[in-house]
């Protein structure tokens, strides 16, 4: 994510002083230029303290991630897990639900050491819409068969930006709106394979979310890919 720059050293012209009565010695090698100085390696950003994030930080961060991709690369519309890593941040890992349409099965690789955040169900719109939505919101999630705690976050003001062809109609210029939903925060997962199930429903008419994730938690590769 971070480009590295190498400082270029400009070398001035080298002047060889010679005596008026002496011929230049062509066998004398010119002094070697100094080696370019290297910038110290940048430290990666530390993981976000996912459990202390405010409601605005949770919902603003996730929605801007979800709406920041075009429809053909949307992790929310993804049916296989191909776009799990699309536009991910370096200090938190978001997972997506669906817009309905039955159970979706995704296989994803998550970088080791990153906390994970996702909604069971969520929406944005007017604050009044959130009141009705939260009255009907319900769902559950399990990790390797163990239940996870789902946290209700009510109407919260966010600033939402979207890619030009995002599936939610968010505007590229940004818009103030309200978000709400049921959310799950997970500490970094242990390396290896994990099974995550997400189920949620809310709204009138009802929207259902169902995702089975096959997660592989691994260290980044030599190019930063996982």
C-alpha positions in Angstrom: 0.0 0.0 0.0 2.9 2.3 0.7 5.3 3.3 -2.0 9.0 3.6 -1.1 11.2 6.3 -2.4 15.0 6.2 -2.6 16.9 9.4 -2.1 19.0 10.3 -5.1 22.4 11.8 -4.3 23.6 14.4 -6.8 27.3 14.2 -7.4 29.1 17.3 -8.2 31.8 17.3 -10.9 35.1 15.9 -9.7 38.1 18.3 -10.3 41.5 16.8 -10.5 44.2 19.3 -9.5 47.5 18.9 -11.4 50.8 20.8 -11.2 51.7 23.0 -14.2 54.9 21.0 -14.8 53.3 17.5 -14.4 51.3 15.5 -16.9 48.1 13.9 -15.7 48.4 10.4 -14.4 45.9 8.4 -16.5 46.5 5.3 -14.3 45.0 6.9 -11.2 41.4 5.8 -10.6 38.8 8.4 -9.7 37.4 8.1 -6.2 34.3 5.9 -6.0 31.0 7.9 -5.4 29.4 7.3 -2.0 26.7 4.7 -1.8 23.1 6.1 -1.9 21.6 6.5 1.5 18.6 4.3 2.2 15.6 5.5 4.1 14.7 3.4 7.1 12.0 0.8 6.4 8.6 2.1 7.3 6.8 0.2 10.1 3.4 -1.1 9.2 0.4 0.6 10.8 -0.6 -1.2 14.0 -3.9 -3.1 14.0 -7.0 -1.0 15.0 -8.3 -1.6 18.5 -11.5 -3.0 17.1 -13.2 -3.4 20.4 -12.8 0.2 21.3 -14.0 1.7 18.0 -17.0 4.0 18.3 -20.2 3.3 16.5 -19.3 6.0 13.9 -15.9 4.5 13.3 -17.4 1.0 12.9 -20.2 1.9 10.5 -18.4 4.7 8.6 -15.3 2.5 8.0 -17.3 -0.5 6.8 -19.7 1.3 4.6 -17.0 3.3 2.8 -15.1 0.1 2.2 -18.3 -1.7 0.9 -19.4 1.2 -1.3 -15.9 2.0 -2.6 -15.9 -0.8 -5.2 -17.6 -1.0 -8.5 -20.4 -3.6 -8.8 -18.2 -6.0 -10.8 -15.7 -6.1 -8.0 -18.0 -5.7 -5.0 -17.2 -7.9 -2.0 -20.9 -7.7 -1.1 -22.1 -9.1 -4.5 -19.2 -11.6 -4.6 -20.4 -15.2 -4.8 -17.1 -17.0 -4.3 -14.7 -14.9 -2.2 -12.8 -13.6 -5.3 -13.0 -10.0 -4.1 -12.5 -10.5 -0.4 -9.3 -8.5 -0.5 -10.7 -5.6 -2.6 -9.8 -2.2 -1.1 -9.0 -3.7 2.3 -7.2 -1.5 4.9 -3.8 -2.4 6.3 -4.9 -2.4 10.0 -8.4 -4.0 9.9 -10.1 -6.7 7.8 -13.7 -6.3 6.7 -16.0 -9.1 5.7 -19.2 -8.6 3.8 -22.7 -9.9 4.0 -25.0 -10.1 1.0 -28.0 -8.3 -0.5 -30.1 -11.4 -0.3 -30.6 -14.3 -2.7 -29.8 -17.4 -0.6 -26.7 -18.7 1.0 -23.4 -17.6 -0.5 -20.2 -19.6 0.1 -16.9 -17.7 0.0 -13.3 -18.7 0.5 -11.0 -15.9 1.7 -7.5 -15.4 3.0 -7.1 -13.0 6.0 -3.7 -11.6 7.0 -2.5 -12.8 10.3 -2.6 -10.2 13.1 -5.6 -8.2 11.8 -8.9 -7.8 13.7 -12.0 -8.6 11.7 -15.3 -6.6 11.5 -18.6 -7.4 9.8 -22.3 -6.8 10.0 -25.0 -9.4 10.3 -27.4 -6.9 8.8 -27.0 -3.2 8.2 -28.4 -0.3 6.2 -28.0 3.4 5.6 -30.6 6.1 5.0 -32.7 8.4 7.3 -32.5 8.1 11.0 -36.2 7.3 11.2 -35.6 4.3 8.8 -33.0 3.0 11.2 -35.6 2.9 14.1 -37.9 0.6 12.1 -34.9 -1.5 10.8 -33.5 -2.1 14.3 -36.9 -3.2 15.6 -36.8 -6.1 13.2 -33.0 -6.8 13.1 -31.9 -10.2 14.2 -29.2 -12.8 13.4 -26.3 -14.8 14.6 -22.7 -15.7 13.7 -20.5 -18.6 14.7 -16.7 -19.2 14.4 -15.7 -22.8 14.2 -19.0 -23.7 15.7 -18.8 -21.2 18.7 -21.3 -18.4 18.8 -20.1 -14.8 18.4 -21.5 -11.7 20.2 -23.6 -9.5 17.9 -23.8 -5.9 18.9 -26.7 -3.6 18.0 -25.5 -0.1 16.8 -28.4 2.3 16.3 -28.7 5.3 14.0 -25.3 6.9 13.6 -24.2 9.8 11.4 -21.6 8.8 8.7 -20.2 10.4 5.6 -20.5 8.0 2.8 -18.5 8.0 -0.5 -19.0 5.5 -3.3 -17.3 4.4 -6.4 -18.9 5.5 -9.7 -20.7 2.2 -10.2 -21.1 0.9 -6.7 -24.1 -1.3 -5.9 -25.6 0.9 -3.2 -26.1 4.2 -5.1 -23.6 6.0 -2.9 -22.3 9.2 -4.5 -18.6 9.7 -5.4 -18.8 13.3 -4.0 -19.9 11.9 -0.6 -23.2 12.3 1.3 -24.1 12.6 5.0 -26.4 9.8 6.0 -27.3 7.5 8.9 -26.3 3.9 9.4 -27.4 1.2 11.8 -27.2 -2.6 12.2 -26.0 -5.6 14.1 -22.2 -5.9 14.1 -19.6 -8.4 15.1 -16.0 -7.5 16.2 -13.4 -10.2 16.3 -9.8 -10.1 17.6 -7.1 -11.3 15.2 -7.6 -15.0 14.4 -5.0 -17.7 15.0 -3.2 -18.8 11.9 -4.8 -21.7 10.0 -8.3 -22.5 8.7 -11.5 -21.3 10.2 -15.2 -21.7 9.4 -17.4 -18.6 9.9 -21.2 -18.5 9.4 -23.2 -15.3 9.1 -27.0 -15.2 9.3 -29.1 -12.1 9.6 -32.5 -10.6 8.7 -34.3 -7.3 9.1 -36.6 -4.8 7.5 -40.0 -4.7 5.9 -39.9 -6.2 3.4 -37.4 -8.5 5.0 -33.9 -8.8 3.8 -32.0 -12.0 4.6 -28.2 -12.4 4.8 -26.5 -15.8 4.7 -22.8 -16.4 4.1 -20.6 -19.3 4.9 -16.9 -18.2 5.0 -14.0 -20.6 4.7 -11.2 -18.5 6.1 -7.4 -19.1 5.9 -5.4 -16.9 8.2 -1.8 -16.5 6.9 1.1 -14.2 6.9 1.5 -11.9 3.9 3.6 -13.1 1.0 6.8 -11.4 -0.2 4.9 -8.9 -2.3 2.3 -8.1 0.4 -0.3 -10.5 -1.1 -1.9 -13.0 1.1 
